[in-house]
C-alpha cells in the first residue's frame, strides 16, 4: 500500500477534525450515520460487512497521515527498540483492519442475542470472577481498548453478573442516548463518568461488578507507571477504589481469532498489599495492572486500539527505571 511521505501538521489536523465534529454534532450527523449503518450491518452478511469495513480501514490509513503516524509511534514502542519498519507498518494495517471489524461488531451490537454471543465467545476464568465476588466487597473489572470490550461487557451481563460500566458521555445528547442504550439493552448499568463518584461506591458496597477501562493516557492527572519500558500516565481510579474499599481487582479481555470468533480470559484477582500510604498503594497497584495489560498486548499488538500517543516525548526509559518496582 502506498503511503504519503508529506509531513502532516498535527495541530492543523486536530483543528480541522474539531470543526468537522462540531458541524456533525449540530446536525446529529453521527447519530443518524450510526443508526442507519447499524441497520445495514444487521441486514448484510457478516463477511460482507467486514469486507466493506476493511476497505474503509485502508482509506483512513492512506488519507489520515497524522493518525497513522500516531498509531505507528505506539506500535514501535510495543514492538521494541529496533523494530523493523516493514513489520511496524504491517502490524498497524492489521490494527486498522481489526478495529474496523470491531466497529462492525458495535453496529450489530443491538441485534445480537445471548445465543449468538455464546456461539462466538469462548471464555475461561469465570471461577476467578466468582471467587473475587466471595469477598463481599465488590469487584473492579479492569478492561482496556483491546479486542472487543463491548462484547466482553455484554457477555458478563447476559450471564447474570451485576455489571456497572463507567462510561464517558458523547456529544450531542442524542448520540449519547443511542450508544448507552445499546449497552443497557444488553444488561449493563451505565454510570456517566461526570457523576460517577457516589454511584461506583454504591455498586461496590452492594457487591456488584464495576467495569473500568484503564489504558487512557492521562498526562495531567494520572499515575505514572512503567509501560513497555517508558513512563505512561494512566487513570488512577481502579487502584484508588481498590485501596479505599477493599474491592477485588480482576483483569478481563476478549481477543479476536482468525475465524472472527473470540477467546476470552478472566484473570485471578490481583494480590495487593495495602500499606496505608494511599499514593504509594495506588502507584504499585496500577503498575501491577499495567504489567498484566502489557503482557496481553505483547501477544496481540494488532488488537490494541490506541489512536492517541500513549507516551509523551518527555517520558524516558531513565525515568521509568526510577519508579518503584512493586
C-alpha positions as YAML, in Angstrom:
chain: A
units: angstrom
residues:
- id: 1
  name: UNK
  ca: [0.00, 0.00, 0.00]
- id: 2
  name: UNK
  ca: [1.43, 3.38, -0.98]
- id: 3
  name: UNK
  ca: [1.96, 5.82, 1.85]
- id: 4
  name: UNK
  ca: [2.20, 9.59, 1.68]
- id: 5
  name: UNK
  ca: [5.60, 10.99, 2.67]
- id: 6
  name: UNK
  ca: [4.24, 14.50, 3.23]
- id: 7
  name: UNK
  ca: [4.65, 15.66, 6.82]
- id: 8
  name: UNK
  ca: [1.29, 16.47, 8.42]
- id: 9
  name: UNK
  ca: [0.85, 19.26, 10.93]
- id: 10
  name: UNK
  ca: [-0.81, 17.55, 13.94]
- id: 11
  name: UNK
  ca: [-2.22, 20.84, 15.26]
- id: 12
  name: UNK
  ca: [-3.84, 21.74, 11.95]
- id: 13
  name: UNK
  ca: [-5.16, 18.21, 11.61]
- id: 14
  name: UNK
  ca: [-6.72, 18.33, 15.09]
- id: 15
  name: UNK
  ca: [-8.25, 21.77, 14.49]
- id: 16
  name: UNK
  ca: [-9.85, 20.64, 11.24]
- id: 17
  name: UNK
  ca: [-11.15, 17.48, 12.92]
- id: 18
  name: UNK
  ca: [-12.74, 19.51, 15.74]
- id: 19
  name: UNK
  ca: [-14.51, 21.75, 13.22]
- id: 20
  name: UNK
  ca: [-15.88, 18.71, 11.40]
- id: 21
  name: UNK
  ca: [-17.09, 17.17, 14.68]
- id: 22
  name: UNK
  ca: [-18.78, 20.43, 15.74]
- id: 23
  name: UNK
  ca: [-20.72, 20.60, 12.47]
- id: 24
  name: UNK
  ca: [-21.64, 16.92, 12.66]
- id: 25
  name: UNK
  ca: [-22.89, 17.32, 16.24]
- id: 26
  name: UNK
  ca: [-25.03, 20.33, 15.34]
- id: 27
  name: UNK
  ca: [-26.96, 18.33, 12.76]
- id: 28
  name: UNK
  ca: [-26.84, 14.93, 14.56]
- id: 29
  name: UNK
  ca: [-24.88, 13.52, 11.62]
- id: 30
  name: UNK
  ca: [-23.10, 10.90, 13.73]
- id: 31
  name: UNK
  ca: [-26.35, 9.78, 15.33]
- id: 32
  name: UNK
  ca: [-28.10, 9.18, 12.01]
- id: 33
  name: UNK
  ca: [-24.97, 7.61, 10.49]
- id: 34
  name: UNK
  ca: [-24.67, 5.06, 13.31]
- id: 35
  name: UNK
  ca: [-28.42, 4.42, 13.30]
- id: 36
  name: UNK
  ca: [-28.55, 3.75, 9.56]
- id: 37
  name: UNK
  ca: [-25.27, 1.83, 9.38]
- id: 38
  name: UNK
  ca: [-26.37, -0.34, 12.30]
- id: 39
  name: UNK
  ca: [-29.47, -1.33, 10.35]
- id: 40
  name: UNK
  ca: [-27.43, -2.03, 7.20]
- id: 41
  name: UNK
  ca: [-24.82, -4.05, 9.11]
- id: 42
  name: UNK
  ca: [-27.57, -6.20, 10.60]
- id: 43
  name: UNK
  ca: [-29.10, -6.87, 7.17]
- id: 44
  name: UNK
  ca: [-25.87, -7.71, 5.35]
- id: 45
  name: UNK
  ca: [-24.00, -11.00, 5.79]
- id: 46
  name: UNK
  ca: [-21.27, -10.53, 8.36]
- id: 47
  name: UNK
  ca: [-18.46, -11.32, 5.92]
- id: 48
  name: UNK
  ca: [-19.76, -8.60, 3.56]
- id: 49
  name: UNK
  ca: [-19.89, -6.04, 6.39]
- id: 50
  name: UNK
  ca: [-16.37, -6.98, 7.42]
- id: 51
  name: UNK
  ca: [-15.18, -6.68, 3.81]
- id: 52
  name: UNK
  ca: [-16.63, -3.18, 3.48]
- id: 53
  name: UNK
  ca: [-15.13, -2.15, 6.81]
- id: 54
  name: UNK
  ca: [-11.66, -3.35, 5.78]
- id: 55
  name: UNK
  ca: [-11.90, -1.25, 2.63]
- id: 56
  name: UNK
  ca: [-12.76, 1.79, 4.75]
- id: 57
  name: UNK
  ca: [-9.87, 0.98, 7.07]
- id: 58
  name: UNK
  ca: [-7.43, 1.18, 4.16]
- id: 59
  name: UNK
  ca: [-8.92, 4.50, 3.04]
- id: 60
  name: UNK
  ca: [-8.50, 6.01, 6.51]
- id: 61
  name: UNK
  ca: [-4.99, 4.57, 6.75]
- id: 62
  name: UNK
  ca: [-3.99, 6.19, 3.47]
- id: 63
  name: UNK
  ca: [-5.78, 9.52, 3.86]
- id: 64
  name: UNK
  ca: [-5.18, 10.43, 7.51]
- id: 65
  name: UNK
  ca: [-1.38, 10.61, 7.91]
- id: 66
  name: UNK
  ca: [-1.38, 12.21, 11.38]
- id: 67
  name: UNK
  ca: [-3.46, 9.38, 12.82]
- id: 68
  name: UNK
  ca: [-1.38, 6.77, 11.02]
- id: 69
  name: UNK
  ca: [1.85, 8.17, 12.43]
- id: 70
  name: UNK
  ca: [0.42, 8.28, 15.96]
- id: 71
  name: UNK
  ca: [-0.53, 4.61, 15.76]
- id: 72
  name: UNK
  ca: [2.85, 3.74, 14.28]
- id: 73
  name: UNK
  ca: [4.64, 5.51, 17.12]
- id: 74
  name: UNK
  ca: [2.72, 3.47, 19.67]
- id: 75
  name: UNK
  ca: [3.37, 0.28, 17.71]
- id: 76
  name: UNK
  ca: [7.11, 0.94, 17.58]
- id: 77
  name: UNK
  ca: [7.16, 1.20, 21.35]
- id: 78
  name: UNK
  ca: [5.18, -2.02, 21.75]
- id: 79
  name: UNK
  ca: [7.34, -4.00, 19.33]
- id: 80
  name: UNK
  ca: [10.53, -2.75, 20.94]
- id: 81
  name: UNK
  ca: [13.65, -0.83, 20.03]
- id: 82
  name: UNK
  ca: [14.92, -1.57, 16.56]
- id: 83
  name: UNK
  ca: [11.63, -2.97, 15.29]
- id: 84
  name: UNK
  ca: [11.68, -3.39, 11.52]
- id: 85
  name: UNK
  ca: [9.63, -0.63, 9.84]
- id: 86
  name: UNK
  ca: [8.08, -3.12, 7.43]
- id: 87
  name: UNK
  ca: [6.79, -5.14, 10.40]
- id: 88
  name: UNK
  ca: [5.57, -1.97, 12.12]
- id: 89
  name: UNK
  ca: [3.62, -0.97, 9.02]
- id: 90
  name: UNK
  ca: [2.15, -4.46, 8.61]
- id: 91
  name: UNK
  ca: [1.03, -4.57, 12.24]
- id: 92
  name: UNK
  ca: [-0.53, -1.11, 12.02]
- id: 93
  name: UNK
  ca: [-2.52, -2.07, 8.93]
- id: 94
  name: UNK
  ca: [-3.69, -5.21, 10.74]
- id: 95
  name: UNK
  ca: [-4.61, -2.99, 13.69]
- id: 96
  name: UNK
  ca: [-6.79, -0.82, 11.43]
- id: 97
  name: UNK
  ca: [-8.49, -3.88, 9.95]
- id: 98
  name: UNK
  ca: [-9.25, -5.32, 13.38]
- id: 99
  name: UNK
  ca: [-10.54, -2.02, 14.71]
- id: 100
  name: UNK
  ca: [-12.91, -1.52, 11.78]
- id: 101
  name: UNK
  ca: [-14.18, -5.06, 12.34]
- id: 102
  name: UNK
  ca: [-14.78, -4.03, 15.94]
- id: 103
  name: UNK
  ca: [-16.87, -1.13, 14.61]
- id: 104
  name: UNK
  ca: [-18.98, -3.58, 12.61]
- id: 105
  name: UNK
  ca: [-19.48, -5.65, 15.76]
- id: 106
  name: UNK
  ca: [-20.57, -2.50, 17.58]
- id: 107
  name: UNK
  ca: [-23.07, -1.61, 14.83]
- id: 108
  name: UNK
  ca: [-24.54, -5.12, 15.06]
- id: 109
  name: UNK
  ca: [-24.49, -4.98, 18.87]
- id: 110
  name: UNK
  ca: [-28.20, -4.13, 19.38]
- id: 111
  name: UNK
  ca: [-29.30, -7.16, 17.36]
- id: 112
  name: UNK
  ca: [-27.08, -9.81, 18.96]
- id: 113
  name: UNK
  ca: [-28.89, -12.38, 21.11]
- id: 114
  name: UNK
  ca: [-27.48, -14.22, 24.08]
- id: 115
  name: UNK
  ca: [-27.27, -17.39, 21.97]
- id: 116
  name: UNK
  ca: [-25.27, -15.60, 19.27]
- id: 117
  name: UNK
  ca: [-22.88, -14.18, 21.86]
- id: 118
  name: UNK
  ca: [-22.35, -17.60, 23.40]
- id: 119
  name: UNK
  ca: [-21.67, -19.06, 19.96]
- id: 120
  name: UNK
  ca: [-18.88, -16.60, 19.10]
- id: 121
  name: UNK
  ca: [-17.35, -16.08, 22.57]
- id: 122
  name: UNK
  ca: [-15.35, -18.81, 24.30]
- id: 123
  name: UNK
  ca: [-14.20, -17.50, 27.66]
- id: 124
  name: UNK
  ca: [-12.42, -19.10, 30.58]
- id: 125
  name: UNK
  ca: [-11.83, -17.94, 34.12]
- id: 126
  name: UNK
  ca: [-15.43, -17.47, 35.26]
- id: 127
  name: UNK
  ca: [-14.47, -19.18, 38.52]
- id: 128
  name: UNK
  ca: [-11.97, -16.37, 39.13]
- id: 129
  name: UNK
  ca: [-14.75, -13.83, 38.97]
- id: 130
  name: UNK
  ca: [-16.92, -15.90, 41.32]
- id: 131
  name: UNK
  ca: [-14.08, -16.19, 43.83]
- id: 132
  name: UNK
  ca: [-13.47, -12.44, 43.72]
- id: 133
  name: UNK
  ca: [-17.14, -11.78, 44.46]
- id: 134
  name: UNK
  ca: [-16.98, -14.02, 47.53]
- id: 135
  name: UNK
  ca: [-15.15, -11.23, 49.39]
- id: 136
  name: UNK
  ca: [-18.44, -9.31, 49.51]
- id: 137
  name: UNK
  ca: [-16.73, -6.00, 48.73]
- id: 138
  name: UNK
  ca: [-17.41, -5.86, 45.02]
- id: 139
  name: UNK
  ca: [-15.16, -6.44, 42.02]
- id: 140
  name: UNK
  ca: [-13.42, -3.91, 39.81]
- id: 141
  name: UNK
  ca: [-13.30, -5.49, 36.36]
- id: 142
  name: UNK
  ca: [-10.41, -3.80, 34.58]
- id: 143
  name: UNK
  ca: [-10.54, -3.68, 30.81]
- id: 144
  name: UNK
  ca: [-8.61, -1.86, 28.10]
- id: 145
  name: UNK
  ca: [-9.04, -0.89, 24.46]
- id: 146
  name: UNK
  ca: [-8.25, -4.36, 23.21]
- id: 147
  name: UNK
  ca: [-10.10, -7.00, 21.19]
- id: 148
  name: UNK
  ca: [-13.75, -6.24, 21.84]
- id: 149
  name: UNK
  ca: [-14.59, -4.73, 25.23]
- id: 150
  name: UNK
  ca: [-18.28, -4.13, 24.45]
- id: 151
  name: UNK
  ca: [-18.89, -7.81, 23.74]
- id: 152
  name: UNK
  ca: [-16.98, -8.69, 26.92]
- id: 153
  name: UNK
  ca: [-19.28, -6.47, 28.96]
- id: 154
  name: UNK
  ca: [-22.38, -7.84, 27.28]
- id: 155
  name: UNK
  ca: [-21.31, -11.41, 27.99]
- id: 156
  name: UNK
  ca: [-20.85, -10.66, 31.69]
- id: 157
  name: UNK
  ca: [-24.25, -9.00, 31.97]
- id: 158
  name: UNK
  ca: [-26.10, -11.65, 29.96]
- id: 159
  name: UNK
  ca: [-24.67, -14.37, 32.21]
- id: 160
  name: UNK
  ca: [-26.37, -12.65, 35.12]
- id: 161
  name: UNK
  ca: [-23.45, -10.76, 36.67]
- id: 162
  name: UNK
  ca: [-24.43, -7.30, 38.00]
- id: 163
  name: UNK
  ca: [-22.22, -5.14, 35.80]
- id: 164
  name: UNK
  ca: [-21.88, -1.37, 36.13]
- id: 165
  name: UNK
  ca: [-19.84, 0.40, 33.46]
- id: 166
  name: UNK
  ca: [-18.32, 3.82, 33.94]
- id: 167
  name: UNK
  ca: [-18.61, 5.50, 30.54]
- id: 168
  name: UNK
  ca: [-17.70, 8.86, 29.08]
- id: 169
  name: UNK
  ca: [-20.66, 10.75, 27.67]
- id: 170
  name: UNK
  ca: [-20.82, 11.52, 23.96]
- id: 171
  name: UNK
  ca: [-21.96, 14.67, 22.25]
- id: 172
  name: UNK
  ca: [-24.60, 15.50, 21.23]
- id: 173
  name: UNK
  ca: [-27.01, 14.08, 23.81]
- id: 174
  name: UNK
  ca: [-28.99, 12.20, 21.17]
- id: 175
  name: UNK
  ca: [-25.86, 10.26, 20.17]
- id: 176
  name: UNK
  ca: [-25.01, 9.52, 23.80]
- id: 177
  name: UNK
  ca: [-28.51, 8.18, 24.43]
- id: 178
  name: UNK
  ca: [-28.23, 5.87, 21.42]
- id: 179
  name: UNK
  ca: [-24.83, 4.42, 22.33]
- id: 180
  name: UNK
  ca: [-25.62, 3.95, 26.01]
- id: 181
  name: UNK
  ca: [-29.00, 2.38, 25.17]
- id: 182
  name: UNK
  ca: [-27.19, -0.28, 23.14]
- id: 183
  name: UNK
  ca: [-25.29, -1.23, 26.30]
- id: 184
  name: UNK
  ca: [-28.26, -1.00, 28.66]
- id: 185
  name: UNK
  ca: [-30.27, -3.32, 26.42]
- id: 186
  name: UNK
  ca: [-27.57, -5.95, 26.94]
- id: 187
  name: UNK
  ca: [-27.99, -5.74, 30.73]
- id: 188
  name: UNK
  ca: [-25.24, -3.28, 31.62]
- id: 189
  name: UNK
  ca: [-25.86, -0.43, 34.03]
- id: 190
  name: UNK
  ca: [-24.22, 2.76, 32.78]
- id: 191
  name: UNK
  ca: [-22.64, 5.23, 35.19]
- id: 192
  name: UNK
  ca: [-21.75, 8.54, 33.47]
- id: 193
  name: UNK
  ca: [-18.15, 9.47, 34.22]
- id: 194
  name: UNK
  ca: [-19.18, 13.01, 35.14]
- id: 195
  name: UNK
  ca: [-21.29, 11.84, 38.12]
- id: 196
  name: UNK
  ca: [-19.58, 8.56, 38.93]
- id: 197
  name: UNK
  ca: [-18.26, 9.04, 42.49]
- id: 198
  name: UNK
  ca: [-21.27, 8.06, 44.61]
- id: 199
  name: UNK
  ca: [-22.68, 5.50, 42.21]
- id: 200
  name: UNK
  ca: [-19.47, 3.48, 41.92]
- id: 201
  name: UNK
  ca: [-19.15, 3.29, 45.70]
- id: 202
  name: UNK
  ca: [-22.76, 2.17, 45.99]
- id: 203
  name: UNK
  ca: [-22.22, -0.55, 43.38]
- id: 204
  name: UNK
  ca: [-19.19, -1.92, 45.23]
- id: 205
  name: UNK
  ca: [-20.96, -1.82, 48.60]
- id: 206
  name: UNK
  ca: [-23.71, -3.93, 47.02]
- id: 207
  name: UNK
  ca: [-21.05, -6.46, 45.91]
- id: 208
  name: UNK
  ca: [-21.56, -5.71, 42.24]
- id: 209
  name: UNK
  ca: [-19.04, -5.52, 39.39]
- id: 210
  name: UNK
  ca: [-17.65, -2.20, 38.25]
- id: 211
  name: UNK
  ca: [-16.16, -2.10, 34.75]
- id: 212
  name: UNK
  ca: [-13.36, 0.41, 34.08]
- id: 213
  name: UNK
  ca: [-11.05, 0.95, 31.10]
- id: 214
  name: UNK
  ca: [-7.55, 1.79, 32.28]
- id: 215
  name: UNK
  ca: [-5.39, 2.46, 29.23]
- id: 216
  name: UNK
  ca: [-6.42, 6.05, 28.51]
- id: 217
  name: UNK
  ca: [-3.43, 8.44, 28.61]
- id: 218
  name: UNK
  ca: [-3.81, 10.96, 31.47]
- id: 219
  name: UNK
  ca: [-0.71, 13.18, 31.32]
- id: 220
  name: UNK
  ca: [-2.08, 15.80, 33.73]
- id: 221
  name: UNK
  ca: [-3.88, 13.87, 36.49]
- id: 222
  name: UNK
  ca: [-2.93, 10.22, 36.10]
- id: 223
  name: UNK
  ca: [-0.49, 7.96, 37.90]
- id: 224
  name: UNK
  ca: [2.92, 7.23, 36.36]
- id: 225
  name: UNK
  ca: [3.76, 3.63, 35.55]
- id: 226
  name: UNK
  ca: [6.37, 1.80, 33.52]
- id: 227
  name: UNK
  ca: [4.69, 0.56, 30.36]
- id: 228
  name: UNK
  ca: [6.71, -1.01, 27.54]
- id: 229
  name: UNK
  ca: [9.94, 0.43, 29.01]
- id: 230
  name: UNK
  ca: [8.70, 4.02, 29.09]
- id: 231
  name: UNK
  ca: [6.68, 6.04, 31.55]
- id: 232
  name: UNK
  ca: [3.00, 6.41, 30.80]
- id: 233
  name: UNK
  ca: [0.42, 8.24, 32.85]
- id: 234
  name: UNK
  ca: [-2.88, 6.36, 33.20]
- id: 235
  name: UNK
  ca: [-6.08, 6.77, 35.26]
- id: 236
  name: UNK
  ca: [-5.71, 6.09, 38.98]
- id: 237
  name: UNK
  ca: [-9.40, 5.31, 39.55]
- id: 238
  name: UNK
  ca: [-9.28, 1.50, 39.65]
- id: 239
  name: UNK
  ca: [-6.36, 1.35, 42.08]
- id: 240
  name: UNK
  ca: [-7.73, 4.15, 44.26]
- id: 241
  name: UNK
  ca: [-11.08, 2.41, 44.61]
- id: 242
  name: UNK
  ca: [-9.41, -0.91, 45.41]
- id: 243
  name: UNK
  ca: [-7.17, 0.68, 48.05]
- id: 244
  name: UNK
  ca: [-10.04, 2.56, 49.70]
- id: 245
  name: UNK
  ca: [-12.80, -0.08, 49.55]
- id: 246
  name: UNK
  ca: [-11.05, -3.44, 49.54]
- id: 247
  name: UNK
  ca: [-12.77, -4.40, 46.27]
- id: 248
  name: UNK
  ca: [-11.03, -7.14, 44.29]
- id: 249
  name: UNK
  ca: [-9.31, -6.25, 41.02]
- id: 250
  name: UNK
  ca: [-9.81, -8.59, 38.08]
- id: 251
  name: UNK
  ca: [-8.48, -8.17, 34.53]
- id: 252
  name: UNK
  ca: [-10.50, -9.50, 31.61]
- id: 253
  name: UNK
  ca: [-10.44, -9.30, 27.84]
- id: 254
  name: UNK
  ca: [-11.66, -10.79, 24.56]
- id: 255
  name: UNK
  ca: [-9.29, -11.29, 21.64]
- id: 256
  name: UNK
  ca: [-10.40, -11.85, 18.05]
- id: 257
  name: UNK
  ca: [-9.43, -15.16, 16.44]
- id: 258
  name: UNK
  ca: [-8.78, -15.70, 12.70]
- id: 259
  name: UNK
  ca: [-12.32, -17.10, 12.24]
- id: 260
  name: UNK
  ca: [-13.80, -13.94, 13.82]
- id: 261
  name: UNK
  ca: [-14.86, -15.70, 17.00]
- id: 262
  name: UNK
  ca: [-13.43, -14.52, 20.31]
- id: 263
  name: UNK
  ca: [-11.33, -16.09, 23.01]
- id: 264
  name: UNK
  ca: [-11.76, -14.55, 26.45]
- id: 265
  name: UNK
  ca: [-9.92, -14.75, 29.72]
- id: 266
  name: UNK
  ca: [-10.80, -13.56, 33.22]
- id: 267
  name: UNK
  ca: [-7.68, -13.48, 35.36]
- id: 268
  name: UNK
  ca: [-7.45, -14.37, 39.07]
- id: 269
  name: UNK
  ca: [-7.87, -11.28, 41.22]
- id: 270
  name: UNK
  ca: [-4.71, -9.33, 41.92]
- id: 271
  name: UNK
  ca: [-2.99, -9.88, 45.24]
- id: 272
  name: UNK
  ca: [-2.34, -6.40, 46.59]
- id: 273
  name: UNK
  ca: [-0.91, -5.33, 49.91]
- id: 274
  name: UNK
  ca: [-2.41, -2.13, 51.30]
- id: 275
  name: UNK
  ca: [0.18, -0.19, 53.32]
- id: 276
  name: UNK
  ca: [-1.96, 2.80, 54.28]
- id: 277
  name: UNK
  ca: [0.14, 5.16, 52.17]
- id: 278
  name: UNK
  ca: [-2.51, 5.90, 49.52]
- id: 279
  name: UNK
  ca: [-0.22, 7.45, 46.91]
- id: 280
  name: UNK
  ca: [2.25, 4.57, 47.16]
- id: 281
  name: UNK
  ca: [-0.52, 1.94, 47.14]
- id: 282
  name: UNK
  ca: [-2.19, 3.46, 44.09]
- id: 283
  name: UNK
  ca: [1.07, 3.56, 42.15]
- id: 284
  name: UNK
  ca: [2.02, -0.03, 43.00]
- id: 285
  name: UNK
  ca: [-1.45, -1.40, 42.27]
- id: 286
  name: UNK
  ca: [-1.69, 0.47, 38.97]
- id: 287
  name: UNK
  ca: [1.75, -0.84, 38.00]
- id: 288
  name: UNK
  ca: [0.60, -4.42, 38.64]
- id: 289
  name: UNK
  ca: [-2.47, -3.86, 36.48]
- id: 290
  name: UNK
  ca: [-0.45, -2.34, 33.64]
- id: 291
  name: UNK
  ca: [2.06, -5.22, 33.79]
- id: 292
  name: UNK
  ca: [-0.83, -7.57, 33.00]
- id: 293
  name: UNK
  ca: [-2.12, -5.25, 30.28]
- id: 294
  name: UNK
  ca: [1.35, -5.15, 28.72]
- id: 295
  name: UNK
  ca: [1.55, -8.94, 28.74]
- id: 296
  name: UNK
  ca: [-1.75, -9.18, 26.85]
- id: 297
  name: UNK
  ca: [-0.80, -6.54, 24.31]
- id: 298
  name: UNK
  ca: [2.55, -8.22, 23.61]
- id: 299
  name: UNK
  ca: [0.69, -11.33, 22.49]
- id: 300
  name: UNK
  ca: [-1.68, -9.45, 20.17]
- id: 301
  name: UNK
  ca: [-0.28, -5.96, 19.45]
- id: 302
  name: UNK
  ca: [-2.55, -5.50, 16.44]
- id: 303
  name: UNK
  ca: [-5.63, -5.72, 18.67]
- id: 304
  name: UNK
  ca: [-4.72, -2.82, 20.98]
- id: 305
  name: UNK
  ca: [-6.65, 0.19, 19.72]
- id: 306
  name: UNK
  ca: [-4.80, 3.26, 20.93]
- id: 307
  name: UNK
  ca: [-5.10, 6.09, 18.44]
- id: 308
  name: UNK
  ca: [-3.53, 8.73, 20.67]
- id: 309
  name: UNK
  ca: [0.09, 8.99, 21.71]
- id: 310
  name: UNK
  ca: [0.35, 6.88, 24.85]
- id: 311
  name: UNK
  ca: [3.75, 8.25, 25.82]
- id: 312
  name: UNK
  ca: [4.74, 11.92, 25.83]
- id: 313
  name: UNK
  ca: [8.12, 12.99, 24.40]
- id: 314
  name: UNK
  ca: [9.32, 14.00, 27.86]
- id: 315
  name: UNK
  ca: [8.95, 10.49, 29.24]
- id: 316
  name: UNK
  ca: [12.04, 8.31, 29.09]
- id: 317
  name: UNK
  ca: [13.44, 4.93, 29.96]
- id: 318
  name: UNK
  ca: [15.61, 6.52, 32.65]
- id: 319
  name: UNK
  ca: [12.58, 8.00, 34.39]
- id: 320
  name: UNK
  ca: [10.78, 4.64, 34.12]
- id: 321
  name: UNK
  ca: [13.69, 2.89, 35.83]
- id: 322
  name: UNK
  ca: [13.33, 5.23, 38.81]
- id: 323
  name: UNK
  ca: [9.77, 4.12, 39.56]
- id: 324
  name: UNK
  ca: [9.07, 1.71, 42.43]
- id: 325
  name: UNK
  ca: [9.37, -1.91, 41.30]
- id: 326
  name: UNK
  ca: [6.13, -3.03, 43.04]
...
